[in-house]
Amino acid sequence: MTWYPRENYLKKIRDFYHETDIIKVITGVRRCGKSCLMETIANELKSSGIPSNHIYFFDLDSKDYHKITNPEQLEQLLESVPKVRGTKYLFVDEIQNVKDFELILNSFRRSNKWSIFITGSNSYLLSGELMTKLTGRYIEFEMFPLSFEEYEGIKKFYGKKIASDRQEELQNYILEGGFPRTIQLENIAAKRRYVQSVIEEIFEKDIRRRLKIRNKNTFETVQKYIINNFAATTSLKSLKKAIEQNGTAISEATIARYVKALLDAKILCECPRFDMKSKKSLSGEKKYYLADTAFYCAQNTDNRINFGPVLENITYIYAKSHDYSVAVGRIGKLECDFILRNNEMRYSYIQVAYTIALSKDTEDREYRPLEAIKDNYPKYVVTADSILQQRNGIEHINLIDFMRNGKEFLA
């Protein structure tokens, strides 16, 4: 089957297609499209002339292979692959289902006969033994649900209607989210039920199996609170206070454990805070963004949108999908929404707001942090405004048009 090509990720991986000494690790929240990405890579290899009998794909969540849970079974499966001359291409989906899988994959990697691609739906994949045994021998490619330009791209690919009004299309993206499977569903209720099922699947497979959750209701209280307050600056102390106000007694240690579980399951993304004067990372208060805004919409009963944090979240996912490192910046008492860094160690700075057209005070509030930054890297005020302006060398851009055209923040 031909899948929508996720070019933002494919272009990062192509240089490593034929490397036998490096394991390609594709991580991301469940159902974000990792399996389809691997199938797209396999199809590209076939199109380039690699024979089909050199390419092997094993989905360890499938009925055929779900009983493979230990290294001996995995080794037996891989040894059953017919012998052929030349490099073989191995794709293993949901590898974390196999305990101590890294022992087997490392031995196959060392043979220099295999180009190995694996996926995993949680951060446990890159912890412990894998880190120590494969240091320098694997490269991670983090994947997210569809960004806005991918959302429109996949709708075109499958012949789905795109709203002619750009604001309406953005609202559709916010409410429906970026899980590729939802594009095939016809109404918002079905899409939300699907996302809710993804949340349940993540809890059962990526959280409950790894973490001893004594009280599921308490965990869900923490989860819903954080999801409903994404993009807000928060701390363990403030989380504890807010949750206990709703009648749930909980310790900071338990909250920390639950937050880490949500991060490991890749529902949440932690955005570090950085002091631009001292050039040091800040501990304590943090910001969390959602892997997809659908997690928020699926757990709410109305369609009202707080566009400020939502546009922040969309900008964050867009930047991450384009391979930027992202941090929140502090400049004295001011805060810059995002500091972006690319692989060439060049920077850009971003302020995000729904609009700055309502008042001069709003405009000043968004421009002031950027004006306090004295270097010459690009600076952007990102809004949904149609009428744009420039001020002190800072570029004012419409986020919808910017993403729709797949543009880069020129860092």
SULPE-V320492 format. One record per residue. N is the residue number from 1. SS is DSSP state (a for helix, b for strand, c for the rest). PSI is psi in whole degrees, 0 to 359 (none if undefined). OMEGA is omega in radians with two decimals (999 if undefined). Layout:
# SULPE-V320492
N;SS;PSI;OMEGA
N;SS;PSI;OMEGA
This chain:
# SULPE-V320492
1;c;145;3.12
2;c;126;-3.13
3;c;159;3.04
4;c;125;-3.08
5;c;117;3.12
6;c;81;-2.97
7;a;329;3.11
8;a;330;-3.12
9;a;321;-3.13
10;a;320;-3.09
11;a;336;3.08
12;a;329;-2.99
13;a;335;-2.98
14;a;323;-3.14
15;a;346;-3.06
16;a;5;-3.08
17;c;318;-2.99
18;c;9;-3.13
19;c;118;-3.10
20;c;346;-3.10
21;c;0;-3.12
22;c;124;3.07
23;b;129;-3.14
24;b;115;-3.05
25;b;116;3.13
26;b;115;-3.12
27;b;161;3.12
28;c;162;-3.14
29;c;152;3.13
30;c;142;3.06
31;c;18;3.13
32;c;352;3.07
33;c;17;-3.10
34;a;316;-3.12
35;a;317;3.13
36;a;325;3.09
37;a;316;3.13
38;a;321;3.09
39;a;324;3.08
40;a;319;3.09
41;a;315;3.13
42;a;319;3.11
43;a;322;3.09
44;a;322;3.10
45;a;316;3.11
46;a;318;3.14
47;a;333;3.14
48;c;356;3.09
49;c;0;3.10
50;c;125;-3.13
51;c;148;-3.12
52;a;329;-3.11
53;a;6;3.01
54;a;0;-3.02
55;b;126;-3.07
56;b;133;-3.04
57;b;122;3.13
58;b;120;3.08
59;b;107;-3.04
60;c;359;2.99
61;c;352;-3.05
62;c;166;3.14
63;c;324;-3.08
64;c;330;-2.97
65;c;6;-3.04
66;c;343;3.12
67;c;358;3.10
68;c;105;-3.02
69;c;355;3.13
70;c;163;-3.04
71;a;328;-3.13
72;a;318;3.12
73;a;320;3.11
74;a;317;3.13
75;a;318;3.12
76;a;319;3.12
77;a;314;-3.10
78;a;326;3.10
79;a;340;3.14
80;c;349;3.12
81;c;130;-3.12
82;c;145;3.13
83;c;130;3.06
84;c;158;3.08
85;c;142;3.12
86;c;179;-3.08
87;c;136;3.02
88;b;148;-3.08
89;b;116;-3.03
90;b;126;3.10
91;b;119;3.13
92;b;118;-3.09
93;b;135;3.13
94;c;53;-3.08
95;a;337;-3.09
96;a;350;3.07
97;a;343;-3.10
98;c;119;3.09
99;c;137;3.11
100;c;33;-3.14
101;a;330;-3.05
102;a;332;3.12
103;a;317;-3.11
104;a;313;-3.11
105;a;324;3.13
106;a;320;3.13
107;a;322;3.09
108;a;323;3.09
109;a;318;-3.07
110;a;344;3.11
111;c;344;-3.10
112;c;24;3.11
113;c;354;-3.04
114;b;135;2.88
115;b;115;-2.92
116;b;131;3.07
117;b;130;3.11
118;b;155;3.03
119;b;158;3.05
120;b;149;-3.03
121;c;8;3.09
122;c;167;-3.03
123;a;349;3.06
124;a;337;3.13
125;a;325;-3.07
126;a;32;3.11
127;c;167;2.99
128;c;237;-2.99
129;a;322;-3.11
130;a;318;-3.13
131;a;318;-3.06
132;a;321;-3.07
133;a;335;-3.06
134;c;19;3.14
135;c;125;-3.13
136;c;359;-3.08
137;c;8;3.03
138;b;160;3.06
139;b;132;-3.09
140;b;138;3.00
141;b;108;-3.11
142;b;131;-3.07
143;c;146;3.12
144;c;163;2.95
145;c;175;-3.03
146;c;130;2.93
147;c;175;-3.01
148;a;316;-3.11
149;a;331;3.05
150;a;323;3.11
151;a;313;3.09
152;a;323;-3.14
153;a;318;-3.11
154;a;330;3.07
155;a;318;3.06
156;a;318;-3.10
157;a;321;-3.11
158;c;11;3.06
159;c;28;3.11
160;c;153;-3.08
161;c;136;3.04
162;c;129;-3.12
163;c;136;3.14
164;c;331;3.11
165;c;122;-3.01
166;a;327;3.11
167;a;321;3.11
168;a;319;3.14
169;a;321;3.07
170;a;317;3.13
171;a;322;3.07
172;a;316;3.14
173;a;317;-3.13
174;a;314;-3.06
175;a;322;-3.08
176;a;327;-3.12
177;c;182;-3.00
178;c;19;3.06
179;c;122;-3.00
180;a;324;-3.07
181;a;332;-3.10
182;a;340;3.12
183;a;330;-3.11
184;a;350;-3.13
185;c;145;-2.90
186;c;342;-3.11
187;c;161;-3.02
188;a;328;3.13
189;a;317;3.12
190;a;320;3.13
191;a;318;-3.13
192;a;322;3.08
193;a;321;3.12
194;a;313;-3.13
195;a;321;3.09
196;a;324;3.09
197;a;328;3.06
198;a;318;3.11
199;a;316;3.13
200;a;318;3.13
201;a;318;3.12
202;a;317;-3.14
203;a;313;-3.07
204;a;318;-3.00
205;a;328;-3.02
206;a;346;-3.10
207;a;302;-3.09
208;a;322;-3.14
209;c;329;-3.05
210;c;332;-2.98
211;c;135;3.10
212;c;95;3.12
213;c;107;-3.10
214;c;325;-3.08
215;c;102;-3.11
216;a;324;-3.13
217;a;320;3.11
218;a;317;3.09
219;a;315;-3.12
220;a;329;3.07
221;a;314;3.10
222;a;314;-3.12
223;a;312;-3.11
224;a;323;-3.14
225;a;314;-3.11
226;a;318;3.13
227;a;322;-3.13
228;a;350;3.14
229;c;31;3.13
230;c;153;3.12
231;c;3;3.09
232;c;142;3.05
233;b;128;-3.04
234;b;167;3.09
235;c;167;3.11
236;a;322;-3.13
237;a;315;-3.14
238;a;325;3.08
239;a;314;-3.14
240;a;314;-3.12
241;a;315;-3.11
242;a;318;-3.10
243;a;321;-3.14
244;a;335;3.06
245;a;337;3.10
246;c;9;3.04
247;c;13;3.14
248;c;113;3.10
249;c;132;-3.07
250;c;149;3.13
251;c;159;3.08
252;a;325;3.14
253;a;319;3.12
254;a;318;3.09
255;a;316;3.13
256;a;320;3.14
257;a;319;-3.12
258;a;320;3.10
259;a;317;3.11
260;a;323;3.11
261;a;320;3.12
262;a;325;3.06
263;a;315;-3.14
264;a;325;3.11
265;c;356;3.06
266;c;23;2.92
267;c;317;3.12
268;b;153;2.99
269;b;128;3.12
270;b;125;3.14
271;b;114;-3.10
272;b;156;3.09
273;b;140;-2.97
274;b;128;3.09
275;b;117;-3.00
276;c;343;3.10
277;c;313;-3.14
278;c;347;-3.10
279;c;37;-3.13
280;b;150;3.05
281;b;148;-3.13
282;b;134;3.09
283;b;176;3.11
284;b;255;-3.10
285;b;141;-3.09
286;b;166;2.98
287;b;139;3.11
288;b;135;3.05
289;b;160;-3.12
290;b;143;3.02
291;c;335;3.10
292;c;137;3.13
293;c;343;3.10
294;a;332;3.08
295;a;323;3.11
296;a;310;-3.06
297;a;326;-3.09
298;a;338;-3.10
299;c;14;3.09
300;c;148;-3.02
301;c;350;3.13
302;c;172;-3.08
303;c;15;3.11
304;c;138;-3.04
305;c;127;2.97
306;c;97;-2.92
307;a;335;-3.13
308;a;296;3.12
309;a;328;3.14
310;a;314;3.12
311;a;326;3.02
312;a;313;-3.11
313;a;316;3.14
314;a;319;3.11
315;a;319;3.12
316;a;310;-3.12
317;a;321;3.11
318;a;314;-3.13
319;a;317;3.14
320;a;322;-3.13
321;a;339;3.07
322;c;16;2.95
323;c;29;3.03
324;c;144;2.86
325;b;140;-3.02
326;b;135;3.05
327;b;159;2.98
328;b;135;-3.08
329;b;139;3.01
330;b;130;3.10
331;b;93;-3.04
332;c;239;3.10
333;c;357;-3.13
334;b;160;3.11
335;b;132;3.05
336;b;126;-3.04
337;b;310;-3.10
338;b;136;2.87
339;b;123;3.13
340;b;140;3.08
341;b;133;3.10
342;c;183;-3.06
343;c;349;3.08
344;c;12;3.10
345;c;35;3.03
346;c;152;-2.95
347;b;159;2.87
348;b;159;-3.04
349;b;141;-3.00
350;b;133;2.90
351;b;136;-3.08
352;b;131;3.05
353;c;153;3.11
354;c;316;3.12
355;c;150;2.97
356;c;13;-3.03
357;c;351;-3.01
358;c;326;-3.10
359;c;159;3.08
360;a;327;3.12
361;a;318;3.11
362;a;315;3.11
363;a;312;-3.12
364;a;320;-3.12
365;a;322;-3.11
366;a;326;-3.11
367;a;331;-2.99
368;a;314;3.13
369;a;322;-3.13
370;a;324;3.12
371;a;339;3.12
372;c;350;3.12
373;c;122;-2.93
374;c;2;3.09
375;c;180;-3.02
376;c;15;3.09
377;c;157;-3.10
378;b;144;3.13
379;b;137;-3.05
380;b;139;2.82
381;b;119;-3.03
382;b;121;3.14
383;b;181;3.01
384;c;12;-3.12
385;c;146;3.06
386;c;325;3.12
387;c;121;-3.03
388;c;154;3.11
389;c;166;3.07
390;b;150;-3.12
391;b;121;3.08
392;c;41;3.09
393;c;5;3.13
394;b;130;-3.07
395;b;128;3.08
396;b;120;-3.06
397;b;150;3.00
398;b;118;-3.03
399;a;322;-3.09
400;a;311;3.13
401;a;321;-3.12
402;a;312;-3.13
403;a;320;-3.11
404;a;327;-3.13
405;c;5;3.10
406;c;32;-3.06
407;c;160;3.11
408;c;146;2.91
409;c;111;-2.91
410;c;85;-3.14
411;c;none;999
